[in-house]
Amino acid sequence: MNKIISNACSKAFCQTVIALLLVSCKAVGPDYEGSPEIEIPDNWNNQLNSESVEDANNQKQWWRLLDDPVLNNLISKAAVDNLDAKIALSRVEEARANFGIVEAAKLPEIDAVGDVARKSKSQSASGRKDTDNYTSIGLDLSWEIDIFGYVRRSIEAADAQLDATVESYRDVMVILYAEIAKNYIALRTSQERLQFALENVKSQKDTLIIVNARHEAELVSEVDVLQSEQNLAAAQSNTPLFHAQINKLSNSLAVLLGKNPGTLYMELKESHGIPHVPEKTVVKVPREILRQRPDIREAERRLAQETAEVGIATAEEYPRFHLNGTFGYDARGSDSQLSSNSRYWSFGPNFRWNLFDSGALKSAIKVQDAQLEQARVHYEKTVLVAFEEVENAIKSYKEEKQRNNSLKESVSAAKKVNKITLARYTSGLIDFQEVQDAERVIFFQEDELAQSNGNLVQYIIQLYKAMGGGWDETEIPTKDISNKV
């Protein structure tokens, strides 16, 4: 009886020791302690003053502030059909499946095995010819005892990789929405510039009529006629460039929507003008950018992944323990397959420990340390680039707005000068050179104003893109990863 009790106590003691080892052993390698400390300014050097607000509910769908139904429709289609978005989404699904593979290592692996054969011995070798049946069926079990954290670090790395892939998908969407809007605004800008170019052609034709009339009346020389014809031809030479640019931008938008080039040409052919900039612009403070921009969030998750990878490489220096077990039935001839005499089993631990590898494992850890440092620097660089993009967008918008106001005044004045100049030329008070100069100035100023109108909207788009606008945390790319985001 004492011996039975003693054996029972020894067994319980061993089980307790193993359980404590599993619970209390800390995974080797560094623990991830969050993103590096970076000096973050309290606010931006450039401000939009009364035009900006610090928060709004339209950060996700910022393009709706431009109040352009055609643009809204294009972005809605691109969110579903864009090929880059589909690739990014597929990568999320791949990372989700990889996480499932790695996480499965926490639990035992059980395989069913079986074998059925009919065997015959050689009569020449054994002196008799025997034929026998052989059957075997059973289960093989293997389970890694994660004492030094190889499995745990692997799960941490796969988990961080999945999170990073989700953020990469979101970053693709942020870039996509901005690219759709930028190409659309560029197209509308080119259409407006084309309109000014066509008005210039009409103006040159009207001037040529006046000059011809004065030449027929022998009030001016043929030189005026030739100069006017030259101006008309030069004005007409501008329009093909705008038609080509409009076609190119229309094709770009079609490809962004996952369609063949030319598909959207008729839909976008009619000009609706350049959308007006919103009265209020959402400007996040610098610290909010860290949470809002997907590329920063992705860089932080890559940093967490590389930290776990160091732990995986470090764990390779330590022994890896497994519990292995086999249970089944093995029978030959007429023996019953499931009888107690046919039963076999085995159970016990084994381990593998690399004792000598000429420094390969040490070098592998150094490789991971270097990659960890690269991930840390990449995170810091991503943050700095984000801050730079916001600062540049704010400053560009402010300066372009001042330039736009000046151009409006310049165009208004140029139209008055052109009207007066043409009247004076008709009255014979000035020569044609002054008319030519006035017409050249008004076309140049109107074209500059059209470009400036487009630039104002482009800088707003850049600002929202720089702030990571275009997604929120409730957006889930696929149902398969709903438990991870």
GIHU-V476054 format. One record per residue. N is the residue number from 1. SS is DSSP state (2 for helix, 1 for strand, 0 for the rest). Layout:
N/SS + N/SS
This chain:
1/0 + 2/2 + 3/2 + 4/2 + 5/2 + 6/2 + 7/2 + 8/2 + 9/2 + 10/2 + 11/2 + 12/2 + 13/2 + 14/2 + 15/2 + 16/2 + 17/2 + 18/2 + 19/2 + 20/2 + 21/2 + 22/2 + 23/2 + 24/2 + 25/0 + 26/0 + 27/0 + 28/0 + 29/0 + 30/0 + 31/0 + 32/0 + 33/0 + 34/0 + 35/0 + 36/0 + 37/0 + 38/0 + 39/0 + 40/0 + 41/0 + 42/0 + 43/0 + 44/0 + 45/0 + 46/0 + 47/0 + 48/0 + 49/2 + 50/2 + 51/2 + 52/1 + 53/1 + 54/0 + 55/0 + 56/0 + 57/0 + 58/0 + 59/0 + 60/0 + 61/0 + 62/2 + 63/2 + 64/2 + 65/2 + 66/2 + 67/0 + 68/0 + 69/2 + 70/2 + 71/2 + 72/2 + 73/2 + 74/2 + 75/2 + 76/2 + 77/2 + 78/2 + 79/2 + 80/2 + 81/2 + 82/0 + 83/2 + 84/2 + 85/2 + 86/2 + 87/2 + 88/2 + 89/2 + 90/2 + 91/2 + 92/2 + 93/2 + 94/2 + 95/2 + 96/2 + 97/2 + 98/2 + 99/2 + 100/2 + 101/2 + 102/2 + 103/2 + 104/2 + 105/2 + 106/2 + 107/0 + 108/0 + 109/1 + 110/1 + 111/1 + 112/1 + 113/1 + 114/1 + 115/1 + 116/1 + 117/1 + 118/1 + 119/1 + 120/1 + 121/0 + 122/0 + 123/2 + 124/2 + 125/2 + 126/2 + 127/0 + 128/0 + 129/0 + 130/0 + 131/1 + 132/1 + 133/1 + 134/1 + 135/1 + 136/1 + 137/1 + 138/1 + 139/1 + 140/1 + 141/1 + 142/1 + 143/1 + 144/1 + 145/1 + 146/0 + 147/0 + 148/0 + 149/0 + 150/2 + 151/2 + 152/2 + 153/2 + 154/2 + 155/2 + 156/2 + 157/2 + 158/2 + 159/2 + 160/2 + 161/2 + 162/2 + 163/2 + 164/2 + 165/2 + 166/2 + 167/2 + 168/2 + 169/2 + 170/2 + 171/2 + 172/2 + 173/2 + 174/2 + 175/2 + 176/2 + 177/2 + 178/2 + 179/2 + 180/2 + 181/2 + 182/2 + 183/2 + 184/2 + 185/2 + 186/2 + 187/2 + 188/2 + 189/2 + 190/2 + 191/2 + 192/2 + 193/2 + 194/2 + 195/2 + 196/2 + 197/2 + 198/2 + 199/2 + 200/2 + 201/2 + 202/2 + 203/2 + 204/2 + 205/2 + 206/2 + 207/2 + 208/2 + 209/2 + 210/2 + 211/2 + 212/2 + 213/2 + 214/2 + 215/2 + 216/2 + 217/0 + 218/0 + 219/0 + 220/0 + 221/0 + 222/2 + 223/2 + 224/2 + 225/2 + 226/2 + 227/2 + 228/2 + 229/2 + 230/2 + 231/2 + 232/2 + 233/2 + 234/2 + 235/2 + 236/2 + 237/2 + 238/2 + 239/2 + 240/2 + 241/2 + 242/2 + 243/2 + 244/2 + 245/2 + 246/2 + 247/2 + 248/2 + 249/2 + 250/2 + 251/2 + 252/2 + 253/2 + 254/2 + 255/2 + 256/2 + 257/0 + 258/0 + 259/0 + 260/0 + 261/0 + 262/0 + 263/0 + 264/0 + 265/2 + 266/2 + 267/2 + 268/2 + 269/2 + 270/0 + 271/0 + 272/0 + 273/0 + 274/0 + 275/0 + 276/0 + 277/0 + 278/0 + 279/0 + 280/0 + 281/1 + 282/1 + 283/0 + 284/0 + 285/0 + 286/2 + 287/2 + 288/2 + 289/2 + 290/2 + 291/2 + 292/2 + 293/0 + 294/2 + 295/2 + 296/2 + 297/2 + 298/2 + 299/2 + 300/2 + 301/2 + 302/2 + 303/2 + 304/2 + 305/2 + 306/2 + 307/2 + 308/2 + 309/2 + 310/2 + 311/2 + 312/2 + 313/2 + 314/2 + 315/2 + 316/0 + 317/0 + 318/0 + 319/0 + 320/1 + 321/1 + 322/1 + 323/1 + 324/1 + 325/1 + 326/1 + 327/1 + 328/1 + 329/1 + 330/1 + 331/1 + 332/1 + 333/0 + 334/0 + 335/0 + 336/0 + 337/0 + 338/0 + 339/0 + 340/2 + 341/2 + 342/2 + 343/1 + 344/1 + 345/1 + 346/1 + 347/1 + 348/1 + 349/1 + 350/1 + 351/1 + 352/1 + 353/0 + 354/0 + 355/0 + 356/0 + 357/0 + 358/0 + 359/0 + 360/2 + 361/2 + 362/2 + 363/2 + 364/2 + 365/2 + 366/2 + 367/2 + 368/2 + 369/2 + 370/2 + 371/2 + 372/2 + 373/2 + 374/2 + 375/2 + 376/2 + 377/2 + 378/2 + 379/2 + 380/2 + 381/2 + 382/2 + 383/2 + 384/2 + 385/2 + 386/2 + 387/2 + 388/2 + 389/2 + 390/2 + 391/2 + 392/2 + 393/2 + 394/2 + 395/2 + 396/2 + 397/2 + 398/2 + 399/2 + 400/2 + 401/2 + 402/2 + 403/2 + 404/2 + 405/2 + 406/2 + 407/2 + 408/2 + 409/2 + 410/2 + 411/2 + 412/2 + 413/2 + 414/2 + 415/2 + 416/2 + 417/2 + 418/2 + 419/2 + 420/2 + 421/2 + 422/2 + 423/2 + 424/2 + 425/2 + 426/2 + 427/0 + 428/0 + 429/0 + 430/0 + 431/0 + 432/2 + 433/2 + 434/2 + 435/2 + 436/2 + 437/2 + 438/2 + 439/2 + 440/2 + 441/2 + 442/2 + 443/2 + 444/2 + 445/2 + 446/2 + 447/2 + 448/2 + 449/2 + 450/2 + 451/2 + 452/2 + 453/2 + 454/2 + 455/2 + 456/2 + 457/2 + 458/2 + 459/2 + 460/2 + 461/2 + 462/2 + 463/2 + 464/2 + 465/2 + 466/2 + 467/0 + 468/0 + 469/0 + 470/0 + 471/0 + 472/0 + 473/0 + 474/0 + 475/0 + 476/0 + 477/0 + 478/0 + 479/2 + 480/2 + 481/2 + 482/0 + 483/0 + 484/0 + 485/0
